[in-house]
């Protein structure tokens, strides 16, 4: 019997009718939250599709991976076969080719 009284007391507080102003305020807050979450979910789907459709560095052998610089790896992941990578070391400039990609093999 005491559980019923406890539940009845708290249910009246939690489920009491809300004013129109408070209901509209919470509706706006929830709609902004849902919009934000939907926007992020759509972005994740686009990134997933983009990553799935483009060649990655995983397709190269271990020996080829060790020879590549970070710039070459980035060029391969972006699918840029004709990219020029310019390396600056001290006062020296070096131009490096991206290396093998899936589409050139």
C-alpha positions as CSV (number, residue, x, y, z in Angstrom):
1,X,0.0,0.0,0.0
2,X,2.8,2.4,0.7
3,X,4.3,1.9,-2.7
4,X,1.0,2.9,-4.3
5,X,0.9,6.1,-2.2
6,X,4.5,6.9,-3.1
7,X,3.8,6.4,-6.8
8,X,0.6,8.3,-6.8
9,X,2.3,11.3,-5.1
10,X,5.1,11.4,-7.6
11,X,2.9,10.7,-10.6
12,X,0.8,13.7,-9.8
13,X,3.9,15.9,-9.8
14,X,5.5,14.4,-13.0
15,X,2.3,14.1,-15.0
16,X,0.6,17.3,-14.1
17,X,-0.7,19.4,-17.0
18,X,1.9,21.9,-18.3
19,X,1.3,25.4,-19.4
20,X,1.2,26.2,-23.1
21,X,4.4,28.3,-22.8
22,X,6.4,25.6,-21.2
23,X,5.2,23.0,-23.7
24,X,6.2,25.3,-26.6
25,X,9.5,26.0,-25.1
26,X,10.3,22.3,-24.7
27,X,9.0,21.5,-28.2
28,X,11.4,24.0,-29.6
29,X,14.3,22.7,-27.5
30,X,13.7,19.1,-28.6
31,X,13.3,20.1,-32.2
32,X,16.6,21.8,-32.2
33,X,18.2,18.8,-30.5
34,X,16.7,16.4,-33.1
35,X,17.8,18.7,-36.0
36,X,21.3,18.8,-34.7
37,X,21.5,15.0,-34.3
38,X,20.0,14.4,-37.7
39,X,22.5,16.8,-39.3
40,X,25.4,15.0,-37.7
41,X,24.0,11.6,-38.7
42,X,23.6,12.8,-42.3
43,X,27.3,14.0,-42.2
44,X,28.4,10.6,-40.9
45,X,26.6,8.8,-43.7
46,X,28.2,11.1,-46.3
47,X,31.7,10.5,-44.9
48,X,31.1,6.7,-44.8
49,X,30.0,6.7,-48.4
50,X,32.9,8.9,-49.4
51,X,35.5,6.7,-47.6
52,X,33.9,3.5,-49.0
53,X,34.0,4.7,-52.7
54,X,37.6,6.1,-52.7
55,X,40.8,4.1,-52.8
56,X,42.8,3.9,-49.6
57,X,46.3,3.1,-48.5
58,X,45.1,-0.4,-47.3
59,X,45.4,-1.7,-50.9
60,X,49.2,-1.3,-51.0
61,X,51.7,-4.0,-49.8
62,X,53.7,-3.4,-46.6
63,X,56.9,-2.7,-48.6
64,X,55.2,0.0,-50.6
65,X,53.7,1.5,-47.4
66,X,57.1,1.8,-45.7
67,X,58.6,3.7,-48.7
68,X,55.8,6.3,-48.8
69,X,55.9,9.7,-47.1
70,X,52.9,11.1,-45.3
71,X,52.2,13.4,-48.3
72,X,52.2,10.5,-50.7
73,X,49.8,8.6,-48.5
74,X,47.5,11.6,-48.4
75,X,47.6,11.9,-52.2
76,X,46.8,8.2,-52.6
77,X,43.9,8.4,-50.2
78,X,42.4,11.4,-52.0
79,X,42.9,9.7,-55.4
80,X,45.1,12.4,-56.9
81,X,47.5,10.6,-59.3
82,X,49.1,13.8,-60.7
83,X,49.6,15.6,-57.5
84,X,53.0,17.3,-56.8
85,X,54.2,17.0,-53.3
86,X,56.7,19.6,-52.3
87,X,58.8,18.8,-49.3
88,X,60.6,21.6,-47.4
89,X,63.6,20.4,-45.3
90,X,65.6,23.3,-44.0
91,X,66.3,25.5,-47.0
92,X,65.9,22.7,-49.5
93,X,62.8,22.0,-51.6
94,X,62.1,18.6,-53.0
95,X,59.3,17.6,-55.4
96,X,58.0,14.1,-54.8
97,X,55.5,12.1,-57.0
98,X,52.6,10.6,-55.1
99,X,53.5,7.0,-56.0
100,X,51.3,4.1,-57.1
101,X,47.6,4.3,-56.9
102,X,44.9,1.7,-57.6
103,X,43.8,3.4,-60.8
104,X,47.3,3.6,-62.3
105,X,48.2,-0.1,-61.8
